[in-house]
């Protein structure tokens, strides 16, 4: 399960990667139920990115899939719940950059990354998640 210590390590990893790529972003870490554990907005990141990162992480945690895949549920031609933010929750977002963190077949939490470009958010998210195994094995660097 996600805890503050693990979330801090994920944030540190994400900040290091983002700085190395010259990206200013916000990173949110939530537990398996979508509750916020840690949030960091880099100085260079636009102010709204913090809330958007949290929304991406919440969406990924509660639906157990990347935030970018949620829009399929609103497609009338595809099977699903047919929901949107008007009839569901104001945290729900289909914006790319949120991903669940799986460990041993279970979601232990999720991460949301928001900069100015969703493609960069997805790539950063994936790099941080790859580091989770190294973090869990006690190594500081992924």
N, C-alpha and C positions, 0 to 999 in steps of 0.2 A: 504494500500500500504506500501511497505517496505521503511523505512527511516533510517537515520544514527543512531538515538537513539535506535530504535528497533534492528538494526543490531548489535550494540555494546552490547546490553543485550544478544542477541543470542550468540555472541562470548564469552562473559564472562561465560555464562552457559556452553558452549562447552568446554572451557579451564578448567573450574572447574571439569567437568566430566572426561575429558581426563587425567588430572593430578591425579585424584582419582583412575584411572585405570592404571596409569603408562604408558600412551600412549603419545608419542610425535607426533603431527600432525599439519596440516595446515587446517584452516577453512575459507571458502569463503562464503559470503552472497551476493546475487544478487537481483535486483528488478524483477518484473514480466516480463520484457523484456530481462532479462539476463545481464543487465549492473551491473558492480561491484559496491557494496555499501561499503563493508568492507572485509578485508582480514587480517588474522593473521597466521604467521608461528611461532610455538613454537620453542624455542631454540634447543630442542632435535630432531626436525623434519628434515629429509633430505631436502636440498634446492629445489629439483624439486617438492616437494609436494605442494608448494604454487600454481604453475601454474596448476597442475593437479586438485587441489581442485577447482580452478576457472573454469576449463573446465567442471568438473562434475556439478557444480552449473548452469553454462550456459546451458548445455544440459537439465538438469531437468526443468529449467525455460521455455525455448522456446518450448519444446515438452510436457510440462505439465505431465511428468511421470518420475519415477526414471531413472537415467542414465543407470542402468543395463538392462532396458527394451528396449533400443534403437536399440540393435542389431537385433531385430526381423524385422526391416524395411529392413535390408540388406539380409535377408534370401530369396532366390529365390523361395522357396516353400510356403512362407507366403505372403499375400497381403501387400503391402507397397510401399515405395518410391524407394527402391533399391539403397540407397545412401551410400557413404563412405566418408572418409575425402578427397579423391582425387577430388570428384565432389561436395562437399558440403561446409565444413567450417573446419578450423584447430582446432576449439574449440570442435567440436563434439567428444564425447567419450562414449563408452559402459561400461567403468569401473564402478563397483559398488561404491556407496558412494555419489551420488548426488540425491537430492529429492526436489520436489516442496513443497512449504508451502501453504496449502489451508486454506482459512478462508471464511466462509459463502458462499461456492460454487465457490470461485474465487481464483486464484493463486495470492498471494501477493508478492511472491519472491521464492527463492530457496536457498538451502544450499548445499555446497560441502565439504566433509571431506576427507582428504588424509593422511594416515599414511603409515605403511609398509604392512598392511594386509587389503584387501577390506572388509572382513567380519567384522572386527572391525570398519571400516569406516561406514558401513551400520548401525550397532548397535548404534554407537555414533550419527549419523545423526538422527535416529529415536528418541533417547532420547532428543536431542535438540529440535526437532520439537514438541514433547509432551509438552515441556516447553513453547511453544509459547502462549498457552491459558492462562497460569498463568501470563506470561509477559504482555499480552494484558489486563488482569484484574488488572494490577497494582502491582502484587506480584513480588518480586525480585527473589524468588527461585521457580523453577518448582516443 
